[in-house]
Amino acid sequence: MAVWGLAHAVDDMYQGLVPASVPYFVLERHYSYLAASGLTLAATLGSALPQPAIGLAVDRWRLPRMAAVGVAIAGTGLGLSGLAGPYALVWLCILISGLGVAMFHPAAGRSAREAAGDSASAMSVFAAGGSVGFFLAPVLATPALNAWGVGATALFIPPAWLIALVLLKKRSGTRHAHATTTGGHDRWGPFAALTGVEVVRSAAFFGINTFIELYWLKHLHASRTLAGAALACFLVGGVAGTLLGGRIADRFGMVRTVQLGTALTVPMLVALRMCPGSIAPLAFAVLTGLALNIPFAVLVKLGQDYLPGRPGTAAGVTLGLGVSAGGLLAPVFGLIAEHSGPQGVLTALCAVPIAGLVLGLLLREPGDLQ
């Protein structure tokens, strides 16, 4: 699990680097809020749309090298985006990076489930790798982008190739992976409701991830360093929430864990938006990230339990399509920001998790569906 968790961290770092670099494209290249949100949309289109087809292909042919190739493409595309000049070329590089992310998740998710067995806590290690990657993105990118501008994205190409080589070596040393799915009927109805919950969670995550720094910069009039700290606090909370969610699920059940995390997200978001000052809201940035990510690993495992015969497809949807689909709302958030500023986006986001609460009521424990 450690290798897959590390690989997931590296892969999702490139997803996290998109919103982490957006403020610098705005400040350095004078992109509008709408144009900046278009970069998030490019990453989403590349990573979300191909996921179901890639998941089906992984379930049918396994494609053991797909994860390694995917993370290499993700890193290369993102790394070149800051060197590209015209907006269209930047957009294309980020789209290609998203495609690499789409290639990684189904294959990695299937292999991680085989290693985790039936443990939600073990699966949370893999899922937390993604949260760690999102956290590392601004932590590593902020000083580099502050020092050298958006061209510093090229510094992040080597980690992708290094982890790709590790994964290729790991796969070449593994003669045969044993499936750990329990069999049974695929439950598409509950899986559809679960996907809806993931999309809602993703929309809130992408909205905060993209605009929290701009909220601190433009509305709270904080420094770039403090704005980067706000994003880091949100993502640190996400790492903690992902690991905590796995432990809660092993003790109290997966469905209750999803419902709990979704319910806690609403008051935390409201507190983040309403808390005055530029220092005190950092605590609620942590708590919002924690609540929002409590269901993350649980949704991945629960999706594979709903589709026991298609673990790659389930991982592709919950880790890929569901997570990325929230980015499709980026242009909507961009329009809100154009008219009401980043604070308007955070206000609108307070209502988003309510849809997740409703969809969460449709979920059932896999054992109750037999």
Buried (B, 14 or more C-beta within 10 A) or exposed (E): BEBBBBBBBBBBBBBBBBBBBBBBBBBBBEBEBBBBBBBBBBBBBBBBBBBBEBBBBBBEEBBBBBBBBBBBBBBBBBBBBBBBEEBEEBBBBBBBBBBBBBBBBBBBBBBBBBBBEEBBBBBBBBBBBBBBBBBBBBBBBBEBBEEEBBBBBBBBBEBBBBBBEBBBEBBEEEEEEEEBBEEBEEBEEBBEBBBBBBBBBBBBBBBBBBBBBBBBBBBBEBEBEBBBBBBBBBBBBBBBBBBBBBBBBBEEBBBBBBBBBBBBBBBBBBBBBEBEEBEEBBBBBBBBBBBBBBBBBBBBBBBBBBBBEBBBBBBBBBBBBBBBBBBBBBBBBBBBBEEEBBBBBBBBBBEBBEBBBEBBEBBBBBEEEE
